[in-house]
Amino acid sequence: MRAYMQYYMMDMVNTMNRDGGLPTDVHHGQIKVTSSGTPIQVSATSVPLRGGIWFAPVTGSCYVGTTAVKPTKTSAIRVTSMSPIFLEAKNLTDYWVDAESNNDTVSYMAW
């Protein structure tokens, strides 16, 4: 994970944690989009969250949305390496990612 992402993550944990304490259930990973235009769900199985999800592309740019997003849809949020994004979420299954180019990778961190 990029250093700035870790900094922002800790800041969000300290200010937004609904339970008033640091979470012990932090989930993280990378999603490689092998074929641009084929959205990938962050998690196919239910993973309850207390806060939300940080997204940051490792390579290229990505699109994040609450449905099977396509890069051309206006319902998706474009995320670049200079602008990681935090989205509140109740479950890892809430979001989908797609990439601008084939084989781009997106990192995520959630709690």
Secondary structure in CASP SS format (residue, H / E / C, confidence):
PFRMAT SS
TARGET T0000
AUTHOR 0000-0000-0000
METHOD secondary structure of the structure
MODEL  1
M C 1.00
R C 1.00
A H 1.00
Y H 1.00
M H 1.00
Q H 1.00
Y H 1.00
Y H 1.00
M H 1.00
M H 1.00
D H 1.00
M H 1.00
V H 1.00
N H 1.00
T H 1.00
M H 1.00
N C 1.00
R C 1.00
D C 1.00
G C 1.00
G C 1.00
L C 1.00
P C 1.00
T C 1.00
D C 1.00
V C 1.00
H E 1.00
H E 1.00
G E 1.00
Q E 1.00
I E 1.00
K E 1.00
V E 1.00
T C 1.00
S C 1.00
S C 1.00
G C 1.00
T C 1.00
P C 1.00
I E 1.00
Q E 1.00
V C 1.00
S C 1.00
A C 1.00
T C 1.00
S C 1.00
V C 1.00
P E 1.00
L C 1.00
R C 1.00
G C 1.00
G E 1.00
I E 1.00
W E 1.00
F E 1.00
A E 1.00
P E 1.00
V C 1.00
T C 1.00
G C 1.00
S C 1.00
C E 1.00
Y E 1.00
V E 1.00
G E 1.00
T C 1.00
T C 1.00
A C 1.00
V C 1.00
K C 1.00
P C 1.00
T C 1.00
K C 1.00
T C 1.00
S C 1.00
A C 1.00
I E 1.00
R E 1.00
V E 1.00
T C 1.00
S C 1.00
M C 1.00
S C 1.00
P C 1.00
I E 1.00
F E 1.00
L E 1.00
E E 1.00
A C 1.00
K C 1.00
N E 1.00
L H 1.00
T H 1.00
D H 1.00
Y C 1.00
W E 1.00
V E 1.00
D E 1.00
A E 1.00
E C 1.00
S C 1.00
N C 1.00
N C 1.00
D E 1.00
T E 1.00
V E 1.00
S E 1.00
Y E 1.00
M E 1.00
A E 1.00
W C 1.00
END
